[in-house]
Amino acid sequence: MRRPRLALIYHPGWYSHRPDGRSIGPRPMLGLHRTPDPNCHICGGEGCVMTGSESHSEEPDFVDCPCAPFRPVLTVWLPKWADTTRYRRGTPGPIDEPPF
């Protein structure tokens, strides 16, 4: 069996909940995510599956495929000053590149 492929993704404003129910965020975070399996027989390599009726009366829902869940495998919380979406002093607008 092949090992799942992983990708490191930077999230500028991630929300999470601690076990006591208190929310964390928005905070910048690095997440180690599994990428979709291109040979998956459930999603066909898309990473999500459309559920619900195909009629025009309802909007379809998308559910994460087991081959690539949306939630990260590992999270690394970055300090709040690493948030590149906020305005900084001396900068004309938001910075769109990660702090590393």
DSSP file (Angstrom, degrees, kcal/mol; ACC not computed):
  #  RESIDUE AA STRUCTURE BP1 BP2  ACC     N-H-->O    O-->H-N    N-H-->O    O-->H-N    TCO  KAPPA ALPHA  PHI   PSI    X-CA   Y-CA   Z-CA
    1    1 A M              0   0    0      0, 0.0     2,-0.1     0, 0.0     0, 0.0   0.000 360.0 360.0 360.0 136.8    0.0    0.0    0.0
    2    2 A R        -     0   0    0      1,-0.1     3,-0.0     3,-0.0     0, 0.0  -0.444 360.0-112.3 -76.9 151.0    1.3    3.4   -0.9
    3    3 A R        -     0   0    0     -2,-0.1     2,-0.1     1,-0.1    -1,-0.1  -0.581  40.5-101.7 -77.0 144.8    1.8    6.1    1.7
    4    4 A P        -     0   0    0      0, 0.0     2,-0.2     0, 0.0    -1,-0.1  -0.417  36.2-115.8 -67.2 142.5   -0.6    9.1    1.4
    5    5 A R        -     0   0    0     30,-0.3    30,-2.2    -2,-0.1     2,-0.3  -0.553  32.5-153.5 -77.5 144.6    0.9   12.2   -0.2
    6    6 A L  E     -A   34   0A   0     28,-0.2     2,-0.4    -2,-0.2    28,-0.2  -0.877  10.7-165.9-122.2 151.2    1.1   15.2    2.1
    7    7 A A  E     -A   33   0A   0     26,-2.8    26,-3.0    -2,-0.3     2,-0.6  -0.999  18.5-135.6-136.9 138.3    1.1   18.9    1.5
    8    8 A L  E     -A   32   0A   0     -2,-0.4     2,-0.4    24,-0.2    24,-0.2  -0.853  30.1-173.9 -93.6 118.6    2.1   21.8    3.8
    9    9 A I  E     -A   31   0A   0     22,-2.8    22,-2.8    -2,-0.6     2,-0.5  -0.947  19.4-138.7-121.6 133.4   -0.5   24.6    3.4
   10   10 A Y  E     -A   30   0A   0     -2,-0.4    20,-0.2    20,-0.2    -2,-0.0  -0.795  16.0-168.1 -90.6 126.0   -0.5   28.0    5.0
   11   11 A H  E     -A   29   0A   0     18,-3.1    18,-2.6    -2,-0.5     3,-0.4  -0.965   8.0-163.1-114.4 114.7   -3.9   29.2    6.4
   12   12 A P  E    S+     0   0A   0      0, 0.0     2,-0.3     0, 0.0    73,-0.2   0.825  84.5  22.3 -70.1 -30.2   -3.9   33.0    7.3
   13   13 A G  E    S+     0   0A   0     15,-0.1     2,-0.4    16,-0.1    12,-0.0  -0.707  76.2 168.8-140.6  87.9   -7.1   32.8    9.5
   14   14 A W  E     -A   27   0A   0     13,-2.8    13,-1.6    -3,-0.4     2,-0.4  -0.813  18.2-153.4-104.4 138.3   -7.9   29.3   10.8
   15   15 A Y  E     +     0   0A   0     -2,-0.4     2,-0.3    11,-0.2    10,-0.2  -0.863  20.3 165.9-106.8 143.8  -10.5   28.7   13.5
   16   16 A S  E     -A   24   0A   0      8,-2.5     8,-3.6    -2,-0.4     2,-0.4  -0.951  27.3-131.0-147.7 166.9  -10.4   25.7   15.9
   17   17 A H  E     -A   23   0A   0     -2,-0.3     6,-0.2     6,-0.3     5,-0.1  -0.989  17.4-136.9-126.4 130.6  -12.1   24.6   19.1
   18   18 A R    >   -     0   0    0      4,-2.8     3,-2.2    -2,-0.4     6,-0.0  -0.311  36.0 -99.6 -74.4 165.7  -10.3   23.3   22.1
   19   19 A P  T 3  S+     0   0    0      0, 0.0    -1,-0.1     0, 0.0    -2,-0.0   0.785 123.7  60.0 -59.1 -26.4  -11.6   20.3   24.0
   20   20 A D  T 3  S-     0   0    0      2,-0.1     3,-0.1     1,-0.1    -2,-0.0   0.480 120.6-108.4 -81.5   0.5  -13.2   22.6   26.6
   21   21 A G  S <  S+     0   0    0     -3,-2.2     2,-0.2     1,-0.3    -1,-0.1   0.300  74.9 135.3  95.4  -9.7  -15.3   24.2   23.8
   22   22 A R        -     0   0    0     -5,-0.1    -4,-2.8     1,-0.1    -1,-0.3  -0.543  53.3-124.8 -75.0 135.8  -13.4   27.5   23.7
   23   23 A S  E     -A   17   0A   0     -2,-0.2     2,-0.4    -6,-0.2    -6,-0.3  -0.516  16.5-154.8 -84.8 150.4  -12.7   28.7   20.2
   24   24 A I  E     -A   16   0A   0     -8,-3.6    -8,-2.5    -2,-0.2     3,-0.2  -0.985  35.4 -77.2-119.6 129.2   -9.2   29.6   18.9
   25   25 A G  E     -     0   0A   0     -2,-0.4   -10,-0.2     1,-0.3     2,-0.1  -0.597  27.6 -97.1 127.8 175.1   -8.8   32.0   16.1
   26   26 A P  E    S+     0   0A   0      0, 0.0    -1,-0.3     0, 0.0   -11,-0.2   0.401  75.9 145.4 -73.1 133.3   -8.6   33.4   13.7
   27   27 A R  E     -A   14   0A   0    -13,-1.6   -13,-2.8    -3,-0.2     2,-0.2  -0.967  54.0-103.2-133.4 148.3   -4.9   32.6   13.9
   28   28 A P  E     +     0   0A   0      0, 0.0    50,-2.4     0, 0.0     2,-0.3  -0.512  48.3 177.5 -70.7 143.6   -2.3   31.9   11.2
   29   29 A M  E     -AB  11  77A   0    -18,-2.6   -18,-3.1    48,-0.2     2,-0.5  -0.999  31.4-139.6-150.5 143.8   -1.6   28.2   11.0
   30   30 A L  E     -AB  10  76A   0     46,-2.4    46,-2.5    -2,-0.3     2,-0.4  -0.925  28.7-165.5-100.0 129.1    0.5   25.8    9.0
   31   31 A G  E     -AB   9  75A   0    -22,-2.8   -22,-2.8    -2,-0.5     2,-0.8  -0.956  19.9-143.9-121.7 136.1   -1.4   22.6    8.3
   32   32 A L  E     -AB   8  74A   0     42,-2.7    41,-3.1    -2,-0.4    42,-1.0  -0.861  34.0-176.2 -94.6 107.9   -0.1   19.3    7.0
   33   33 A H  E     -A    7   0A   0    -26,-3.0   -26,-2.8    -2,-0.8     2,-0.4  -0.763  27.9-121.9-108.8 148.8   -2.9   18.0    4.8
   34   34 A R  E     -A    6   0A   0     35,-0.4   -28,-0.2    -2,-0.3     3,-0.1  -0.747  30.4-135.7 -82.4 135.4   -3.3   14.8    2.9
   35   35 A T        -     0   0    0    -30,-2.2   -30,-0.3    -2,-0.4    12,-0.1  -0.611  33.0 -87.2 -88.6 153.9   -3.8   15.4   -0.9
   36   36 A P        -     0   0    0      0, 0.0    -1,-0.1     0, 0.0    32,-0.1  -0.255  39.2-115.7 -61.4 145.1   -6.5   13.5   -2.8
   37   37 A D    >   -     0   0    0      1,-0.1     3,-1.7    -3,-0.1     8,-0.3  -0.721  17.2-147.6 -79.2 120.8   -5.6   10.1   -4.2
   38   38 A P  T 3  S+     0   0    0      0, 0.0    -1,-0.1     0, 0.0     8,-0.1   0.718  97.8  50.0 -65.4 -17.9   -5.8   10.4   -8.0
   39   39 A N  T 3  S+     0   0    0      6,-0.1     2,-0.2    -3,-0.0    -2,-0.0   0.154  77.8 138.2-103.8  18.3   -6.9    6.8   -8.2
   40   40 A C    <>  -     0   0    0     -3,-1.7     4,-1.1     1,-0.1     6,-0.1  -0.449  43.5-155.8 -67.4 130.8   -9.7    7.0   -5.6
   41   41 A H  T  4 S+     0   0    0     -2,-0.2    -1,-0.1     2,-0.1    -2,-0.0   0.589  89.2  53.4 -83.5  -9.8  -12.8    5.2   -6.8
   42   42 A I  T  4 S+     0   0    0      1,-0.0    -1,-0.1     7,-0.0    -2,-0.0   0.915 128.0  10.5 -88.0 -50.6  -15.1    7.3   -4.6
   43   43 A C  T >4 S-     0   0    0     -6,-0.1     3,-0.7     6,-0.1     5,-0.2   0.562  89.9-127.0-108.8 -11.1  -14.1   10.9   -5.6
   44   44 A G  T 3< S-     0   0    0     -4,-1.1    -3,-0.1     1,-0.2    -5,-0.0   0.770  75.3 -52.2  69.9  25.1  -12.0   10.3   -8.7
   45   45 A G  T 3  S+     0   0    0     -8,-0.3    -1,-0.2   -10,-0.0    -6,-0.1   0.514 115.0 110.0  89.8   5.6   -9.1   12.4   -7.4
   46   46 A E  S <  S-     0   0    0     -3,-0.7    -2,-0.1     2,-0.2     3,-0.1   0.803  75.0-133.9 -82.6 -30.8  -11.3   15.5   -6.6
   47   47 A G  S    S+     0   0    0    -10,-0.2    18,-2.1     1,-0.2     2,-0.3   0.267  77.4  64.1  94.6 -11.7  -11.1   15.2   -2.8
   48   48 A C  E     -C   64   0B   0     16,-0.3     2,-0.4    -5,-0.2    16,-0.2  -0.972  67.1-142.3-142.6 157.9  -14.8   15.8   -2.2
   49   49 A V  E     -C   63   0B   0     14,-3.0    14,-2.9    -2,-0.3     2,-0.4  -0.967  19.0-127.3-123.5 134.7  -18.0   14.0   -3.1
   50   50 A M  E     -C   62   0B   0     -2,-0.4    12,-0.2    12,-0.2     2,-0.2  -0.685  33.2-178.0 -82.4 129.6  -21.3   15.7   -4.1
   51   51 A T  E     +C   61   0B   0     10,-3.8    10,-1.9    -2,-0.4     2,-0.1  -0.742  34.7  52.5-120.8 171.2  -24.3   14.6   -2.0
   52   52 A G  S    S-     0   0    0     -2,-0.2     2,-0.1     8,-0.2    -2,-0.0  -0.390  94.0 -36.1  96.1-176.9  -28.0   15.4   -2.0
   53   53 A S        -     0   0    0      6,-0.2     5,-0.1    -2,-0.1    -2,-0.1  -0.475  41.6-138.3 -81.8 152.8  -30.4   15.3   -4.8
   54   54 A E        +     0   0    0     -2,-0.1    -1,-0.1     6,-0.1     2,-0.0   0.341  68.4 114.0 -90.8   6.9  -29.5   16.2   -8.3
   55   55 A S  S >  S-     0   0    0      1,-0.1     3,-0.7     4,-0.1    -2,-0.0  -0.315  77.8-118.7 -73.1 163.2  -32.7   18.1   -8.9
   56   56 A H  T 3  S+     0   0    0      1,-0.2    -1,-0.1     3,-0.1    -2,-0.0   0.525 102.6  76.5 -80.8  -5.0  -32.7   21.9   -9.3
   57   57 A S  T 3  S+     0   0    0      1,-0.1     2,-0.4     2,-0.0    -1,-0.2   0.772  96.4  44.1 -78.5 -24.8  -34.8   22.5   -6.2
   58   58 A E  S <  S-     0   0    0     -3,-0.7    -1,-0.1    -5,-0.1     0, 0.0  -0.920  81.2-121.5-122.9 146.7  -31.9   21.8   -3.7
   59   59 A E        -     0   0    0     -2,-0.4    -6,-0.2     1,-0.1     2,-0.1  -0.666  37.6-116.7 -78.2 135.8  -28.3   22.9   -3.6
   60   60 A P        -     0   0    0      0, 0.0     2,-0.3     0, 0.0    -8,-0.2  -0.428  23.6-136.6 -72.7 150.8  -25.9   20.0   -3.6
   61   61 A D  E     -C   51   0B   0    -10,-1.9   -10,-3.8    -2,-0.1     2,-0.5  -0.781   8.1-141.3-102.9 150.5  -23.7   19.5   -0.6
   62   62 A F  E     -C   50   0B   0     -2,-0.3     2,-0.4   -12,-0.2   -12,-0.2  -0.961  15.7-168.2-115.5 130.1  -20.0   18.5   -0.8
   63   63 A V  E     -C   49   0B   0    -14,-2.9   -14,-3.0    -2,-0.5     2,-0.1  -0.916  29.9-104.5-117.1 140.9  -18.5   16.1    1.7
   64   64 A D  E     -C   48   0B   0     -2,-0.4   -16,-0.3   -16,-0.2   -17,-0.0  -0.392  34.9-125.3 -63.6 137.8  -14.8   15.4    2.2
   65   65 A C    >   -     0   0    0    -18,-2.1     3,-1.6     3,-0.4    -1,-0.1  -0.569  17.6-120.5 -78.9 146.8  -13.7   12.1    0.8
   66   66 A P  T 3  S+     0   0    0      0, 0.0    -1,-0.1     0, 0.0    -2,-0.1   0.740 111.3  64.7 -60.8 -20.4  -11.9    9.7    3.2
   67   67 A C  T 3  S+     0   0    0      1,-0.3   -19,-0.1   -30,-0.1    -3,-0.0   0.715 119.9  16.7 -76.7 -17.9   -8.8    9.8    0.9
   68   68 A A  S <  S-     0   0    0     -3,-1.6    -3,-0.4   -21,-0.2    -1,-0.3  -0.555  77.0-166.0-153.0  81.8   -8.3   13.6    1.6
   69   69 A P        -     0   0    0      0, 0.0   -35,-0.4     0, 0.0     4,-0.1  -0.356  24.7-129.4 -69.5 152.5  -10.1   15.1    4.6
   70   70 A F  S    S+     0   0    0    -37,-0.1   -22,-0.0     2,-0.1    -5,-0.0   0.867  86.8  84.8 -68.7 -37.0  -10.3   18.9    4.9
   71   71 A R  S    S-     0   0    0      1,-0.1   -37,-0.3   -38,-0.0     2,-0.0  -0.428  89.0-111.0 -68.6 139.1   -9.0   18.9    8.5
   72   72 A P        -     0   0    0      0, 0.0   -39,-0.2     0, 0.0     3,-0.1  -0.328   7.3-138.2 -71.5 152.9   -5.2   18.8    8.7
   73   73 A V  S    S+     0   0    0    -41,-3.1     2,-0.4     1,-0.3   -40,-0.2   0.865  92.9  15.1 -72.7 -38.6   -3.3   15.8   10.0
   74   74 A L  E    S-B   32   0A   0    -42,-1.0   -42,-2.7     2,-0.0     2,-0.4  -0.999  71.8-157.7-139.8 137.5   -0.9   18.1   12.0
   75   75 A T  E     -B   31   0A   0     -2,-0.4     2,-0.5   -44,-0.2   -44,-0.2  -0.940   6.3-167.7-119.4 141.3   -1.3   21.8   12.9
   76   76 A V  E     -B   30   0A   0    -46,-2.5   -46,-2.4    -2,-0.4     2,-0.3  -0.951  19.3-145.5-124.3 107.9    1.4   24.3   13.8
   77   77 A W  E     -B   29   0A   0     -2,-0.5   -48,-0.2   -48,-0.2     3,-0.1  -0.583  13.3-151.9 -75.2 130.0   -0.1   27.5   15.2
   78   78 A L        -     0   0    0    -50,-2.4     5,-0.0    -2,-0.3    -1,-0.0  -0.652  28.8 -90.6 -96.1 157.4    1.9   30.6   14.3
   79   79 A P    >   -     0   0    0      0, 0.0     3,-2.0     0, 0.0     4,-0.2  -0.279  37.6-111.2 -65.0 156.1    2.1   33.7   16.5
   80   80 A K  G >  S+     0   0    0      1,-0.3     3,-1.7     2,-0.2    -2,-0.0   0.805 115.5  64.2 -60.4 -30.1   -0.6   36.3   15.8
   81   81 A W  G 3  S+     0   0    0      1,-0.3    -1,-0.3     3,-0.0    -3,-0.0   0.664  90.7  67.9 -69.4 -13.1    2.0   38.8   14.4
   82   82 A A  G <   +     0   0    0     -3,-2.0     2,-0.6   -54,-0.1    -1,-0.3   0.481  68.9 117.4 -83.1  -1.7    2.6   36.3   11.6
   83   83 A D    X   -     0   0    0     -3,-1.7     3,-0.6    -4,-0.2    12,-0.1  -0.554  44.9-172.1 -68.9 112.4   -0.9   37.0   10.2
   84   84 A T  T 3  S+     0   0    0     -2,-0.6    11,-0.9     1,-0.2    -1,-0.2   0.426  72.4  73.0 -88.3   1.1   -0.2   38.4    6.8
   85   85 A T  T 3  S+     0   0    0    -73,-0.2    -1,-0.2     9,-0.2     2,-0.2   0.612  82.2  82.7 -90.7 -11.6   -3.8   39.4    6.1
   86   86 A R  S <  S-     0   0    0     -3,-0.6     9,-0.6     1,-0.1     2,-0.2  -0.538  90.5 -98.6 -89.4 158.7   -3.8   42.3    8.5
   87   87 A Y        -     0   0    0     -2,-0.2     2,-0.3     7,-0.1    -1,-0.1  -0.539  38.1-155.2 -75.7 139.9   -2.5   45.8    7.7
   88   88 A R    >   -     0   0    0      5,-0.4     3,-1.5    -2,-0.2     2,-0.2  -0.801  27.1 -93.0-112.6 156.0    1.0   46.5    8.9
   89   89 A R  T 3  S+     0   0    0     -2,-0.3    -1,-0.0     1,-0.2     0, 0.0  -0.472 111.4  15.1 -66.1 135.6    2.5   49.9    9.7
   90   90 A G  T 3  S+     0   0    0      1,-0.2    -1,-0.2    -2,-0.2     3,-0.0   0.462 102.4 109.2  81.0   1.0    4.4   51.3    6.7
   91   91 A T    <   -     0   0    0     -3,-1.5    -1,-0.2     1,-0.1    -3,-0.1  -0.933  65.4-142.8-111.3 132.0    2.7   48.9    4.2
   92   92 A P  S    S-     0   0    0      0, 0.0    -1,-0.1     0, 0.0    -5,-0.1   0.740  77.1 -14.4 -67.3 -21.3    0.2   50.3    1.8
   93   93 A G  S    S-     0   0    0     -7,-0.1    -5,-0.4    -3,-0.0    -7,-0.1  -0.887  96.9 -41.8-160.1-171.1   -2.0   47.1    2.0
   94   94 A P        -     0   0    0      0, 0.0     2,-0.4     0, 0.0    -9,-0.2  -0.363  55.4-121.6 -67.6 146.4   -2.2   43.6    3.2
   95   95 A I        -     0   0    0    -11,-0.9    -9,-0.0    -9,-0.6    -4,-0.0  -0.737  19.2-164.4 -87.7 133.3    0.8   41.4    2.5
   96   96 A D        +     0   0    0     -2,-0.4    -1,-0.1     2,-0.1   -11,-0.1   0.118  60.0  83.1-109.3  22.6    0.0   38.3    0.4
   97   97 A E  S    S-     0   0    0    -13,-0.1    -2,-0.1     1,-0.0     0, 0.0  -0.953  84.0-101.9-123.7 148.1    3.1   36.2    1.1
   98   98 A P        -     0   0    0      0, 0.0   -15,-0.1     0, 0.0    -2,-0.1  -0.173  30.7-115.3 -64.1 159.6    3.7   33.9    4.0
   99   99 A P              0   0    0      0, 0.0   -16,-0.1     0, 0.0    -2,-0.0   0.396 360.0 360.0 -78.4   5.4    6.1   35.1    6.8
  100  100 A F              0   0    0      0, 0.0     0, 0.0     0, 0.0     0, 0.0   0.410 360.0 360.0-117.4 360.0    8.7   32.4    6.1
